Amino acid sequence: MEETAVKLTEGHRSASFLARERGRPLVTYGVLVISHGSRNEHWVQLVDEAVNAVQVPKGIPVYSSFLEIVEGRLIQDGITHLESLGVTDIIVVPLFISSGSTHIDEISYALGVKPEPILPTDMTPFVIRAVIHFTAPIDDDPVIAEIVYEKMKPLSVDPSKEIVLLIGHGSIERNFHLLWRRGLEKLASRLKDCGGFDEVDVAMLLPNQIPTKMNRWRKLKPHHTVLVVPLFLSEGYFTNEVIPERLQGYTYQYNGRSLLPHPLLSRWIEQQTAPFMET
């Protein structure tokens, strides 16, 4: 049977949870937000500001960690810190755009949420005593659609004659690619509902789908305006350089605005943790 990239849903629990006996001690929650990391200090600052603005019940610690690059703030650092505070259950919020991210696969493996990664990885299991509750990444959440629409709305003049092209990073790995496409298409549909645009479409950078999509709409609706909308956590190399470079020679509207900064991203993190806070 072909192995598939399974979307990890909100509340997915680690093996340690499944193995724990019913006579559990008093549960003390902590929140571990995981994002990719960047050498750009502003990128890291924007993530930290969003995490710091998260509102959870008093006494529940929230730690902003990174997959790589940000030394002293990596995932193991976050786990160790939360456990040192007496946390028994860690709610992990992956601040990644898509379930199709290969990083979700390797992180969930290293956290003990799944027995093996689908793709080869250099990551090894973390040292963990706490129970891990792994929530879902961003995908097509309505809160995120609201953010994206607010960021791209200034581009729109006449929605009835506009095509929104939502662009994400993507993946060349087949099953991960399908998850990327599914999330992008659902989010694009939400944008169409928000703005009443004539058409919406999606494209990935990996593989490079931009020329095919731009050529298609130039042929089908030559008098429409294409509004190019990036779906990235923070502005940087992909929004400022890669996307504009791949759009050279085409006519379009673009402001390069990413999800951050926006207060609703903090509300999304709260939304991911809420089911555990209510129990």
Phi, psi and omega in degrees: 000136182290133179283136183241158177278107184273128178290126179275120185271166180303131177090008178297131188248157182280170179298328180296329176292316182294330183273346186287141182283165184295327183283062185281150177286178177301130182275132175237115184273151169219158182243129177243108176268128181242123172236177189291312186103154183203155173281346178281113184297327179294321177302311180296320180298317180298318177297314181298321179297319178295318180292319180295335181275356179293133180252117178231165179306147182305136177095352179265114182284146178235128184237131178264114182240170185224147180296320183203172171079313186276087185297142182084355181229025182281176186300315179298324176300318180294316178300311182299318180296312181297318179294328178293340178271002180091013180290130178259335183228121182255121175271113183264124178247106178281111182273066180236152187292322191222147170296342179278359176292130178295339178293328177297320179299310185285326179293316181296326175294311183295337178273355180084012180285329177227148186291327182216148174283154177286320178254153176302144181214152175275350182288141176244159182304138177285160173275112187224132171255330183286163172277135181259130173244109188262118182265178185275150172286190190293306181050238185247030184305137181301327178297319179292321177301322179296318178297311183300317181297318179297322181289324184266348185305322180300342179285337189275134177242312180222091184305331182292345180237030183232147177240124177267125175248106181272123186244127176237173183296308178083185181204146176270353177282124194311303185290326176291323177301318180296321178293320175301311183297317181299314180294317179297317182294320179293320179292321177298322177297321177295322178296322178297320178294322181294315189251353180067033181288151182295317180218152170227150180209168180228156177211153177244155174279332181230102358287165183287103182257358187298311181302317181299315182290318180294320178295321181298312184285331176295327179280315185285320183222073186296339183263000177276158175260130177268123176259111182270125186236117179278141176247085180224151183297314183219153179290145182176215186305314184289318182283328185267334185238305188296308183297309178302324180295319182284348179263003180301134180095354180249157176259128185195170173244139186201135175239355173068017185280134182261181181295318179266145358275145174194132182298335182290340178292325174295322178294326178296318178299316178300319179300321180293327183271342188306317182302331181277326180292336184273350183271000000 
